[in-house]
Amino acid sequence: MMNEDTVAIGNQPTISSYGSRPISNGVEARPIEEPVLTEVARPTTITPRFLGAAVLALIFLAGAGITLAYLSSAPSPQEVSQTAATAVVIDPFNDIVLDAQSAYVFDLVTHHVLYALNPDAQLPLASLTKVPLVLAVAEVLMPDTVVAVPSHTPPDGGIQRIPDGSRWHASDLIDFTLISSSNEGAEILATAAEKALRAKYSETPAGSAALSRMNEIAGELGLSHTYFLNPSGLDISATQGGAYGSARDVATLFAHAASMPYIFEGTTKSELVLHSLEGDRATARNTDKVLAAIPGLIMGKTGYTDLAGGNLAIVFDIGPAHPVVAVVLHSTETGRFDDMKKLITATQAAIALTQ
């Protein structure tokens, strides 16, 4: 038997002990050169254990790479905290439930609509109409203009508060009309401004100069859903209001009026005592029952008739030099005040979120 290190050459010779050359059958034998054997590399055998270890190493390296990539792109704890805080921000207006059929809140600084509920629904305006009336008559009646009250009967059949023949400053009649929401005062103002308005606007029809100018103002302001049928907003009949408009239009109208606070500042007072030149006294009590709850009130006006329901519109400062206008239409007589308080509270919260 041979192994890899054994070499066999022919028959094995008989080696003589006499001399250095071996003799085989009388023939001199040449010395046999021992072959140089080159070591052959053995092929590596891949065992299952080796293969498993290699696979595990590759998995480990891949996992480490993925982990490093994730850690390099993952947000910091501060970023996660900020994202979580943003995710839980809730619009303060989301859960508001109003009695009103229409409402609108508009930021006059950022020009953002903060809240809108049927903002373009055309609804009766009731005594909100007295704001455009005052805008019209104030063009021709200066605050100290003396107005002589003509013989009259209150249009709503109520008690006469302003005596016939008495004389008042126009500014006092305006305050009385706005604060107490007087239909009597509205008719007196419209009559007092008739001649001067016709002189200023030559095409104004006789007998309705103030009303005509009110509708012109609505057109100039782009109030596409608004028109006036009388100076006070009093219902004309059981089915027809004295004026119609939308919450969005009313907001635009009041924003314009608020640019003249010297005319409407009386609406921020809970009560005002006025005197005629003869000494007649008239006390105007504000019809706005939520007056004390309105921060930074610039102006406001209530309105209520059977057709209109409860209306309320205000302009107020939510912060320094930061006016907001809010309108509620066709609520209930008392619900309009609760509705407005909800809108004010939500507005305060919404503005606070942006600061």
Backbone torsions as a table, in degrees:
resi	resn	phi	psi	omega
1	MET	NA	139.9	-179.0
2	MET	-121.0	151.3	170.8
3	ASN	-111.5	-171.9	-174.7
4	GLU	-66.9	-15.0	-178.4
5	ASP	-100.9	7.2	-177.1
6	THR	-103.9	133.2	177.2
7	VAL	-119.8	128.7	179.8
8	ALA	-112.0	129.1	179.8
9	ILE	-127.6	111.3	176.2
10	GLY	50.1	-145.3	176.4
11	ASN	-84.7	149.1	179.7
12	GLN	-71.9	128.2	-178.5
13	PRO	-73.1	160.8	172.5
14	THR	-93.1	119.6	-173.5
15	ILE	-95.4	121.4	-179.7
16	SER	-83.7	150.6	178.4
17	SER	-88.1	-4.3	-177.7
18	TYR	-96.5	93.0	174.8
19	GLY	113.7	172.2	-175.3
20	SER	-90.2	-15.5	-179.3
21	ARG	-100.6	127.7	177.8
22	PRO	-70.1	144.8	-179.8
23	ILE	-111.0	131.6	176.9
24	SER	-132.9	109.6	177.9
25	ASN	56.4	41.4	176.4
26	GLY	75.0	1.1	-179.6
27	VAL	-105.7	133.3	-179.0
28	GLU	-72.4	125.4	-178.8
29	ALA	-95.6	135.4	175.4
30	ARG	-76.7	145.8	179.6
31	PRO	-62.8	138.7	-179.3
32	ILE	-85.5	122.4	177.4
33	GLU	-80.2	125.1	-178.6
34	GLU	-69.6	121.6	-177.9
35	PRO	-63.7	145.7	174.9
36	VAL	-89.4	115.8	-177.3
37	LEU	-90.4	124.2	176.9
38	THR	-86.2	129.8	-178.0
39	GLU	-71.8	124.3	179.3
40	VAL	-90.7	127.3	-179.9
41	ALA	-67.8	131.4	178.6
42	ARG	-81.3	135.0	177.6
43	PRO	-63.4	141.4	179.7
44	THR	-76.0	130.3	179.0
45	THR	-92.9	119.8	179.1
46	ILE	-85.9	110.0	-178.6
47	THR	-88.2	158.3	176.7
48	PRO	-56.1	-35.5	-179.1
49	ARG	-65.5	-42.1	179.1
50	PHE	-63.8	-43.6	180.0
51	LEU	-61.2	-42.5	179.9
52	GLY	-63.1	-40.9	-179.8
53	ALA	-64.9	-39.0	179.7
54	ALA	-64.6	-43.0	179.5
55	VAL	-62.2	-44.0	179.5
56	LEU	-61.5	-38.4	179.5
57	ALA	-64.6	-42.3	178.6
58	LEU	-63.5	-42.1	179.0
59	ILE	-61.9	-42.4	-179.5
60	PHE	-62.2	-45.4	-179.5
61	LEU	-63.8	-40.8	179.2
62	ALA	-64.6	-43.4	179.6
63	GLY	-62.4	-40.1	179.4
64	ALA	-63.9	-39.2	179.1
65	GLY	-64.7	-42.9	179.0
66	ILE	-63.4	-41.9	-179.7
67	THR	-62.4	-44.4	179.4
68	LEU	-63.2	-40.7	179.0
69	ALA	-63.3	-42.1	179.7
70	TYR	-64.0	-44.3	-177.7
71	LEU	-65.3	-33.4	-179.0
72	SER	-72.9	-26.8	-178.1
73	SER	-101.7	-11.6	-177.2
74	ALA	-70.1	142.6	178.7
75	PRO	-66.8	152.9	177.5
76	SER	-70.8	161.5	176.6
77	PRO	-55.1	-35.5	179.6
78	GLN	-66.2	-41.2	179.1
79	GLU	-65.4	-39.8	178.2
80	VAL	-62.2	-41.8	179.8
81	SER	-63.0	-43.7	-179.9
82	GLN	-65.9	-39.7	178.7
83	THR	-63.7	-42.4	179.3
84	ALA	-63.3	-39.3	-179.8
85	ALA	-65.7	-39.3	179.2
86	THR	-66.3	-37.2	-175.8
87	ALA	-64.7	-27.4	-175.8
88	VAL	-95.8	3.9	178.0
89	VAL	-67.5	129.6	-178.0
90	ILE	-117.9	135.3	176.7
91	ASP	-64.3	120.7	-177.5
92	PRO	-61.0	-18.8	-179.0
93	PHE	-87.7	-8.4	-172.0
94	ASN	-58.2	-42.3	-172.4
95	ASP	-99.9	13.7	-179.1
96	ILE	-72.3	133.0	174.4
97	VAL	-122.2	121.8	-176.4
98	LEU	-114.8	154.4	170.3
99	ASP	-78.5	-23.7	-176.4
100	ALA	-67.0	148.0	174.3
101	GLN	-84.1	-20.8	-178.6
102	SER	-146.2	141.7	178.7
103	ALA	-155.9	156.7	-176.6
104	TYR	-156.9	133.8	176.6
105	VAL	-129.5	127.1	-174.1
106	PHE	-134.1	130.3	178.1
107	ASP	-84.2	114.9	-175.7
108	LEU	-78.0	-8.0	177.6
109	VAL	-94.5	-51.2	-178.4
110	THR	-87.3	-14.2	-176.3
111	HIS	61.3	34.2	176.9
112	HIS	-102.2	139.3	172.5
113	VAL	-79.6	117.2	-179.1
114	LEU	-87.8	-29.3	-179.5
115	TYR	-158.6	141.9	177.8
116	ALA	-147.8	125.5	174.9
117	LEU	-128.0	108.9	-177.4
118	ASN	45.2	54.1	-170.4
119	PRO	-66.5	-19.3	-177.1
120	ASP	-108.9	10.2	175.9
121	ALA	-66.9	130.1	-178.8
122	GLN	-87.8	115.7	-172.6
123	LEU	-132.9	158.8	176.9
124	PRO	-62.8	139.8	-174.6
125	LEU	-98.1	-19.6	-177.4
126	ALA	53.9	-135.9	-171.4
127	SER	-76.7	-0.3	169.3
128	LEU	-60.3	-21.0	179.1
129	THR	-60.9	-23.3	-177.4
130	LYS	-69.5	-18.3	176.6
131	VAL	-69.0	-52.1	176.0
132	PRO	-64.7	-28.9	174.6
133	LEU	-59.4	-48.2	-179.1
134	VAL	-64.9	-37.4	176.2
135	LEU	-59.3	-39.6	-178.5
136	ALA	-70.0	-49.8	-175.1
137	VAL	-72.5	-27.4	-179.7
138	ALA	-68.7	-14.4	176.0
139	GLU	-69.1	-25.8	-174.9
140	VAL	-123.8	-17.4	178.1
141	LEU	-105.3	110.0	177.8
142	MET	-73.7	157.5	-177.1
143	PRO	-52.0	-37.0	-177.1
144	ASP	-96.2	9.0	175.1
145	THR	-62.6	132.1	179.8
146	VAL	-88.7	125.1	-179.3
147	VAL	-109.7	122.2	175.4
148	ALA	-90.2	122.4	-175.7
149	VAL	-76.5	122.3	179.1
150	PRO	-77.7	169.2	174.3
151	SER	-63.6	129.0	-174.3
152	HIS	-154.4	166.5	173.4
153	THR	-127.5	130.4	179.0
154	PRO	-52.7	131.5	-175.2
155	PRO	-65.7	-22.3	-178.9
156	ASP	-94.8	6.2	179.8
157	GLY	75.4	12.4	-178.9
158	GLY	-83.0	-172.1	-179.9
159	ILE	-75.1	134.9	178.3
160	GLN	-72.1	123.0	-178.1
161	ARG	-102.3	-24.6	-177.0
162	ILE	-110.6	112.4	-175.5
163	PRO	-64.9	141.1	174.1
164	ASP	-58.3	139.7	176.0
165	GLY	82.6	-10.2	178.7
166	SER	-73.3	155.7	-178.9
167	ARG	-118.3	134.2	-176.3
168	TRP	-134.8	151.4	169.1
169	HIS	-71.3	143.1	-178.2
170	ALA	-57.3	-37.9	-179.4
171	SER	-62.6	-35.6	178.9
172	ASP	-70.8	-39.7	177.2
173	LEU	-65.3	-37.1	177.2
174	ILE	-64.3	-46.8	178.3
175	ASP	-60.2	-45.5	-179.4
176	PHE	-60.0	-44.1	-177.8
177	THR	-65.7	-43.4	-177.2
178	LEU	-75.1	-47.3	-173.6
179	ILE	-67.3	-47.9	-177.5
180	SER	-92.1	2.2	-179.4
181	SER	53.4	50.4	-173.5
182	SER	-84.6	120.5	173.7
183	ASN	-69.7	-33.1	176.4
184	GLU	-61.1	-47.2	179.4
185	GLY	-63.1	-36.7	179.7
186	ALA	-62.6	-42.8	180.0
187	GLU	-67.6	-38.2	178.5
188	ILE	-63.6	-43.7	179.9
189	LEU	-64.5	-44.2	-179.7
190	ALA	-61.3	-41.0	179.1
191	THR	-67.1	-41.5	-178.0
192	ALA	-65.1	-31.2	-176.7
193	ALA	-91.2	-7.1	-173.7
194	GLU	-52.3	-56.9	-173.8
195	LYS	-63.1	-45.2	-177.6
196	ALA	-67.3	-37.2	179.0
197	LEU	-68.6	-38.0	178.1
198	ARG	-67.0	-32.9	177.7
199	ALA	-70.2	-35.6	-178.5
200	LYS	-78.5	-37.0	-179.1
201	TYR	-120.7	94.7	-169.7
202	SER	-62.8	-25.4	-177.8
203	GLU	-89.9	5.0	-179.9
204	THR	-67.7	130.4	179.8
205	PRO	-67.4	143.4	-178.9
206	ALA	-64.9	138.7	176.2
207	GLY	88.1	-8.8	-179.5
208	SER	-144.2	38.4	-176.6
209	ALA	-62.3	-43.4	-178.9
210	ALA	-65.2	-44.1	-180.0
211	LEU	-62.8	-41.8	178.7
212	SER	-61.8	-43.5	-179.4
213	ARG	-66.9	-36.0	177.2
214	MET	-58.2	-44.6	179.9
215	ASN	-70.4	-32.0	175.1
216	GLU	-65.1	-41.6	178.3
217	ILE	-60.6	-42.2	177.9
218	ALA	-59.3	-41.4	178.4
219	GLY	-66.5	-41.0	179.9
220	GLU	-64.2	-31.5	180.0
221	LEU	-87.4	-2.6	179.5
222	GLY	74.6	30.7	-178.9
223	LEU	-84.5	84.9	-170.3
224	SER	-71.6	-17.4	-179.2
225	HIS	-106.0	11.7	-170.2
226	THR	-119.8	135.8	170.8
227	TYR	-155.3	157.2	-175.1
228	PHE	-121.9	138.5	-179.7
229	LEU	-110.8	-17.0	172.9
230	ASN	-152.7	167.0	-174.2
231	PRO	-75.4	-15.8	-173.2
232	SER	-104.7	-22.8	-175.5
233	GLY	87.2	2.0	178.7
234	LEU	-63.5	138.7	178.9
235	ASP	-55.5	135.7	177.8
236	ILE	-79.3	-36.4	178.6
237	SER	-151.8	-173.9	179.8
238	ALA	-70.7	-13.7	-177.3
239	THR	-122.2	-5.5	-177.1
240	GLN	-130.7	125.2	178.2
241	GLY	-81.1	168.9	179.3
242	GLY	-85.4	-10.2	178.6
243	ALA	-166.0	152.4	179.8
244	TYR	-135.6	150.4	177.5
245	GLY	-175.6	176.0	179.5
246	SER	-110.1	162.3	178.3
247	ALA	-61.9	-38.4	179.3
248	ARG	-65.1	-42.5	178.4
249	ASP	-63.6	-42.6	179.7
250	VAL	-61.9	-38.5	178.0
251	ALA	-61.4	-42.5	177.8
252	THR	-64.4	-42.6	179.0
253	LEU	-61.2	-45.6	-178.3
254	PHE	-71.3	-32.9	175.8
255	ALA	-62.3	-39.6	177.1
256	HIS	-66.4	-45.4	-179.2
257	ALA	-63.0	-35.9	-177.9
258	ALA	-67.3	-14.8	176.4
259	SER	-75.1	-5.9	176.7
260	MET	-124.5	62.7	-173.7
261	PRO	-61.7	-25.5	179.5
262	TYR	-63.1	-22.3	177.9
263	ILE	-84.8	-35.2	-170.5
264	PHE	-109.2	4.7	-176.3
265	GLU	-63.4	-23.0	178.0
266	GLY	-61.5	-25.4	-178.8
267	THR	-71.0	-9.1	177.8
268	THR	-89.0	-5.0	-178.4
269	LYS	-92.8	140.5	177.3
270	SER	-74.6	-27.6	-179.8
271	GLU	-158.5	145.0	179.7
272	LEU	-143.5	129.8	177.7
273	VAL	-100.3	124.1	-174.8
274	LEU	-117.5	153.4	-178.3
275	HIS	-133.3	138.9	173.7
276	SER	-79.0	171.1	178.5
277	LEU	-66.7	-21.9	177.9
278	GLU	-87.9	-6.0	179.7
279	GLY	99.2	2.6	175.6
280	ASP	-63.4	142.1	-175.7
281	ARG	-112.7	137.2	175.8
282	ALA	-136.3	126.4	179.3
283	THR	-101.6	122.4	178.3
284	ALA	-102.5	117.3	177.9
285	ARG	-106.7	131.2	-174.3
286	ASN	-67.2	134.2	178.9
287	THR	-84.2	-3.0	178.7
288	ASP	-85.9	105.1	-175.4
289	LYS	-80.6	-5.4	180.0
290	VAL	-108.6	15.7	-174.3
291	LEU	-51.8	-46.7	-175.7
292	ALA	-68.3	-19.2	-177.3
293	ALA	-91.9	0.2	-177.4
294	ILE	-98.6	113.9	-179.7
295	PRO	-74.3	136.7	173.8
296	GLY	56.0	41.8	-177.1
297	LEU	-62.2	128.1	177.4
298	ILE	-97.7	-42.5	175.7
299	MET	-164.9	161.3	177.4
300	GLY	-163.6	160.1	178.0
301	LYS	-154.0	136.4	176.1
302	THR	-97.4	167.1	173.3
303	GLY	-159.2	138.0	176.8
304	TYR	-155.5	127.8	168.8
305	THR	-145.2	171.8	179.0
306	ASP	-60.9	-40.0	-178.9
307	LEU	-77.1	-41.0	-175.0
308	ALA	-77.5	-28.0	-169.8
309	GLY	71.2	-153.1	-178.0
310	GLY	-94.1	123.3	177.3
311	ASN	-117.7	151.0	175.8
312	LEU	-158.6	132.1	176.7
313	ALA	-135.7	137.5	-178.4
314	ILE	-140.5	157.4	167.1
315	VAL	-125.2	126.7	-177.0
316	PHE	-142.6	156.3	177.9
317	ASP	-89.2	118.0	176.9
318	ILE	-81.9	-15.2	177.3
319	GLY	-163.7	-179.7	179.0
320	PRO	-56.2	121.4	179.5
321	ALA	51.9	40.8	-179.6
322	HIS	-131.5	77.5	-177.4
323	PRO	-77.9	145.0	176.2
324	VAL	-131.6	141.0	176.5
325	VAL	-110.2	136.0	-179.7
326	ALA	-132.3	137.3	-175.7
327	VAL	-133.3	136.5	174.9
328	VAL	-127.0	125.4	179.3
329	LEU	-124.5	144.8	175.3
330	HIS	53.9	49.6	169.7
331	SER	-94.7	-155.4	174.2
332	THR	-103.2	174.0	-176.8
333	GLU	-60.0	-41.1	177.8
334	THR	-97.5	-27.2	-177.5
335	GLY	-63.5	-28.8	179.8
336	ARG	-59.9	-33.5	-179.7
337	PHE	-74.6	-40.9	175.7
338	ASP	-65.0	-40.8	177.8
339	ASP	-58.8	-44.5	-177.5
340	MET	-66.6	-38.9	178.0
341	LYS	-61.8	-39.4	177.4
342	LYS	-62.8	-43.0	-179.3
343	LEU	-67.0	-37.9	178.5
344	ILE	-64.9	-45.6	-179.8
345	THR	-61.7	-44.5	179.4
346	ALA	-66.0	-37.1	178.4
347	THR	-63.9	-43.4	177.9
348	GLN	-59.7	-43.0	180.0
349	ALA	-67.5	-40.9	-178.8
350	ALA	-65.1	-42.4	179.5
351	ILE	-67.5	-37.0	179.8
352	ALA	-62.2	-33.5	-179.7
353	LEU	-67.2	-23.2	-178.0
354	THR	-91.4	-3.3	-176.6
355	GLN	-102.7	NA	NA
